[in-house]
Amino acid sequence: MRTINIDGFPEPYARAVERMVESLRQQLKAKPKTRKRVRLPVRHGKVLVELTREEIYRDVGRMGTD
């Protein structure tokens, strides 16, 4: 596909489409960035009680109302 019909678009919208297409072209030309793996901190210990997901997130609805 080589053309996109933007007849009837206001000029600012047509320019925005043009910029977006150019941005996509540049992204496709760029080499993919490799991400370094992040080492997360680990703390050794023992489980005192097992929690369900519901118990862990129970207070989410109450955040910021204290």
VMD Tcl script that builds the backbone (N, CA, C; Angstrom):
set m [mol new atoms 198]
animate dup $m
set s [atomselect $m all]
$s set {name element resname resid chain x y z} {
  {N N MET 1 A 0.857 -1.173 0.000}
  {CA C MET 1 A 0.000 0.000 0.000}
  {C C MET 1 A 0.897 1.228 0.000}
  {N N ARG 2 A 0.730 2.066 -0.975}
  {CA C ARG 2 A 1.600 3.231 -1.112}
  {C C ARG 2 A 0.891 4.549 -0.846}
  {N N THR 3 A -0.435 4.562 -0.865}
  {CA C THR 3 A -1.151 5.815 -0.635}
  {C C THR 3 A -2.241 5.620 0.398}
  {N N ILE 4 A -2.520 6.682 1.091}
  {CA C ILE 4 A -3.618 6.707 2.047}
  {C C ILE 4 A -4.490 7.887 1.660}
  {N N ASN 5 A -5.764 7.644 1.422}
  {CA C ASN 5 A -6.686 8.697 1.012}
  {C C ASN 5 A -7.133 9.480 2.239}
  {N N ILE 6 A -6.734 10.738 2.288}
  {CA C ILE 6 A -7.142 11.591 3.402}
  {C C ILE 6 A -7.928 12.795 2.891}
  {N N ASP 7 A -8.588 12.609 1.732}
  {CA C ASP 7 A -9.437 13.680 1.194}
  {C C ASP 7 A -10.499 14.054 2.215}
  {N N GLY 8 A -10.688 15.325 2.414}
  {CA C GLY 8 A -11.702 15.808 3.346}
  {C C GLY 8 A -11.185 15.993 4.763}
  {N N PHE 9 A -9.955 15.561 5.042}
  {CA C PHE 9 A -9.382 15.773 6.365}
  {C C PHE 9 A -8.965 17.233 6.495}
  {N N PRO 10 A -9.175 17.842 7.635}
  {CA C PRO 10 A -8.633 19.188 7.843}
  {C C PRO 10 A -7.096 19.127 7.806}
  {N N GLU 11 A -6.475 20.205 7.420}
  {CA C GLU 11 A -5.016 20.259 7.262}
  {C C GLU 11 A -4.240 19.789 8.498}
  {N N PRO 12 A -4.613 20.214 9.707}
  {CA C PRO 12 A -3.845 19.748 10.881}
  {C C PRO 12 A -3.890 18.224 11.040}
  {N N TYR 13 A -5.038 17.612 10.726}
  {CA C TYR 13 A -5.145 16.158 10.838}
  {C C TYR 13 A -4.300 15.473 9.775}
  {N N ALA 14 A -4.304 16.021 8.578}
  {CA C ALA 14 A -3.498 15.448 7.496}
  {C C ALA 14 A -2.016 15.506 7.855}
  {N N ARG 15 A -1.570 16.617 8.427}
  {CA C ARG 15 A -0.162 16.748 8.842}
  {C C ARG 15 A 0.166 15.770 9.975}
  {N N ALA 16 A -0.776 15.570 10.890}
  {CA C ALA 16 A -0.558 14.626 11.989}
  {C C ALA 16 A -0.403 13.209 11.453}
  {N N VAL 17 A -1.211 12.835 10.464}
  {CA C VAL 17 A -1.088 11.505 9.856}
  {C C VAL 17 A 0.276 11.382 9.184}
  {N N GLU 18 A 0.685 12.417 8.490}
  {CA C GLU 18 A 1.988 12.420 7.821}
  {C C GLU 18 A 3.127 12.221 8.821}
  {N N ARG 19 A 3.061 12.938 9.948}
  {CA C ARG 19 A 4.099 12.805 10.979}
  {C C ARG 19 A 4.084 11.414 11.604}
  {N N MET 20 A 2.883 10.872 11.816}
  {CA C MET 20 A 2.784 9.543 12.409}
  {C C MET 20 A 3.400 8.492 11.486}
  {N N VAL 21 A 3.109 8.581 10.194}
  {CA C VAL 21 A 3.660 7.628 9.240}
  {C C VAL 21 A 5.182 7.742 9.198}
  {N N GLU 22 A 5.694 8.950 9.208}
  {CA C GLU 22 A 7.145 9.129 9.210}
  {C C GLU 22 A 7.769 8.560 10.482}
  {N N SER 23 A 7.116 8.747 11.600}
  {CA C SER 23 A 7.602 8.187 12.857}
  {C C SER 23 A 7.635 6.662 12.799}
  {N N LEU 24 A 6.594 6.069 12.237}
  {CA C LEU 24 A 6.566 4.608 12.100}
  {C C LEU 24 A 7.679 4.119 11.188}
  {N N ARG 25 A 7.954 4.857 10.103}
  {CA C ARG 25 A 9.056 4.493 9.206}
  {C C ARG 25 A 10.379 4.482 9.964}
  {N N GLN 26 A 10.602 5.515 10.753}
  {CA C GLN 26 A 11.845 5.608 11.512}
  {C C GLN 26 A 11.975 4.465 12.521}
  {N N GLN 27 A 10.871 4.105 13.163}
  {CA C GLN 27 A 10.894 3.018 14.131}
  {C C GLN 27 A 11.228 1.693 13.461}
  {N N LEU 28 A 10.707 1.478 12.263}
  {CA C LEU 28 A 10.979 0.229 11.551}
  {C C LEU 28 A 12.424 0.160 11.075}
  {N N LYS 29 A 13.026 1.307 10.778}
  {CA C LYS 29 A 14.423 1.337 10.341}
  {C C LYS 29 A 15.381 1.119 11.505}
  {N N ALA 30 A 14.988 1.555 12.674}
  {CA C ALA 30 A 15.871 1.488 13.848}
  {C C ALA 30 A 16.095 0.044 14.260}
  {N N LYS 31 A 17.279 -0.188 14.768}
  {CA C LYS 31 A 17.588 -1.522 15.288}
  {C C LYS 31 A 16.855 -1.713 16.613}
  {N N PRO 32 A 16.336 -2.911 16.848}
  {CA C PRO 32 A 15.652 -3.140 18.134}
  {C C PRO 32 A 16.640 -3.010 19.289}
  {N N LYS 33 A 16.191 -2.359 20.334}
  {CA C LYS 33 A 17.033 -2.173 21.507}
  {C C LYS 33 A 16.987 -3.436 22.355}
  {N N THR 34 A 18.140 -3.846 22.805}
  {CA C THR 34 A 18.179 -4.997 23.699}
  {C C THR 34 A 18.110 -4.476 25.127}
  {N N ARG 35 A 17.321 -5.106 25.906}
  {CA C ARG 35 A 17.166 -4.693 27.298}
  {C C ARG 35 A 18.027 -5.574 28.189}
  {N N LYS 36 A 18.669 -4.935 29.126}
  {CA C LYS 36 A 19.453 -5.691 30.088}
  {C C LYS 36 A 18.517 -6.271 31.140}
  {N N ARG 37 A 18.793 -7.482 31.525}
  {CA C ARG 37 A 17.984 -8.108 32.572}
  {C C ARG 37 A 18.278 -7.426 33.898}
  {N N VAL 38 A 17.245 -7.219 34.664}
  {CA C VAL 38 A 17.376 -6.554 35.960}
  {C C VAL 38 A 17.434 -7.618 37.041}
  {N N ARG 39 A 18.384 -7.483 37.919}
  {CA C ARG 39 A 18.490 -8.421 39.035}
  {C C ARG 39 A 17.708 -7.846 40.211}
  {N N LEU 40 A 16.661 -8.540 40.605}
  {CA C LEU 40 A 15.821 -8.081 41.709}
  {C C LEU 40 A 16.401 -8.541 43.042}
  {N N PRO 41 A 16.213 -7.737 44.086}
  {CA C PRO 41 A 16.713 -8.146 45.396}
  {C C PRO 41 A 15.931 -9.348 45.929}
  {N N VAL 42 A 16.635 -10.212 46.617}
  {CA C VAL 42 A 16.017 -11.413 47.176}
  {C C VAL 42 A 16.285 -11.427 48.674}
  {N N ARG 43 A 15.248 -11.696 49.423}
  {CA C ARG 43 A 15.416 -11.846 50.867}
  {C C ARG 43 A 14.989 -13.252 51.248}
  {N N HIS 44 A 15.865 -13.942 51.899}
  {CA C HIS 44 A 15.554 -15.303 52.307}
  {C C HIS 44 A 14.817 -15.280 53.638}
  {N N GLY 45 A 13.883 -16.147 53.779}
  {CA C GLY 45 A 13.102 -16.227 55.006}
  {C C GLY 45 A 12.190 -17.429 54.933}
  {N N LYS 46 A 11.178 -17.436 55.764}
  {CA C LYS 46 A 10.233 -18.546 55.717}
  {C C LYS 46 A 8.821 -18.003 55.695}
  {N N VAL 47 A 7.932 -18.771 55.118}
  {CA C VAL 47 A 6.531 -18.379 55.007}
  {C C VAL 47 A 5.861 -18.633 56.341}
  {N N LEU 48 A 5.228 -17.604 56.909}
  {CA C LEU 48 A 4.514 -17.768 58.167}
  {C C LEU 48 A 3.087 -18.237 57.909}
  {N N VAL 49 A 2.416 -17.590 56.962}
  {CA C VAL 49 A 1.075 -18.001 56.552}
  {C C VAL 49 A 0.960 -17.778 55.049}
  {N N GLU 50 A 0.163 -18.601 54.394}
  {CA C GLU 50 A -0.062 -18.412 52.973}
  {C C GLU 50 A -1.223 -17.445 52.787}
  {N N LEU 51 A -1.086 -16.550 51.814}
  {CA C LEU 51 A -2.126 -15.569 51.521}
  {C C LEU 51 A -2.692 -15.825 50.137}
  {N N THR 52 A -3.987 -15.591 49.995}
  {CA C THR 52 A -4.602 -15.669 48.675}
  {C C THR 52 A -4.451 -14.316 47.994}
  {N N ARG 53 A -4.659 -14.278 46.705}
  {CA C ARG 53 A -4.594 -13.017 45.969}
  {C C ARG 53 A -5.613 -12.031 46.524}
  {N N GLU 54 A -6.778 -12.508 46.865}
  {CA C GLU 54 A -7.814 -11.638 47.422}
  {C C GLU 54 A -7.353 -11.005 48.730}
  {N N GLU 55 A -6.666 -11.769 49.567}
  {CA C GLU 55 A -6.183 -11.228 50.835}
  {C C GLU 55 A -5.082 -10.185 50.607}
  {N N ILE 56 A -4.240 -10.432 49.617}
  {CA C ILE 56 A -3.150 -9.503 49.346}
  {C C ILE 56 A -3.692 -8.165 48.862}
  {N N TYR 57 A -4.700 -8.218 47.976}
  {CA C TYR 57 A -5.216 -6.998 47.359}
  {C C TYR 57 A -6.519 -6.502 47.988}
  {N N ARG 58 A -6.898 -6.988 49.115}
  {CA C ARG 58 A -8.166 -6.640 49.745}
  {C C ARG 58 A -8.322 -5.138 49.977}
  {N N ASP 59 A -7.247 -4.475 50.375}
  {CA C ASP 59 A -7.367 -3.059 50.727}
  {C C ASP 59 A -7.161 -2.113 49.550}
  {N N VAL 60 A -7.048 -2.593 48.336}
  {CA C VAL 60 A -6.814 -1.719 47.187}
  {C C VAL 60 A -7.934 -0.699 47.036}
  {N N GLY 61 A -9.168 -1.101 47.256}
  {CA C GLY 61 A -10.293 -0.182 47.127}
  {C C GLY 61 A -10.301 0.895 48.190}
  {N N ARG 62 A -9.561 0.689 49.263}
  {CA C ARG 62 A -9.563 1.649 50.367}
  {C C ARG 62 A -8.352 2.555 50.356}
  {N N MET 63 A -7.486 2.448 49.348}
  {CA C MET 63 A -6.255 3.254 49.333}
  {C C MET 63 A -6.599 4.733 49.187}
  {N N GLY 64 A -5.937 5.575 49.928}
  {CA C GLY 64 A -6.101 7.013 49.851}
  {C C GLY 64 A -7.337 7.550 50.556}
  {N N THR 65 A -8.059 6.715 51.285}
  {CA C THR 65 A -9.256 7.193 51.979}
  {C C THR 65 A -9.033 7.296 53.473}
  {N N ASP 66 A -7.790 7.070 53.902}
  {CA C ASP 66 A -7.512 7.139 55.343}
  {C C ASP 66 A -7.490 8.537 55.852}
}
mol reanalyze $m
mol bondsrecalc $m
mol representation Tube
mol addrep $m
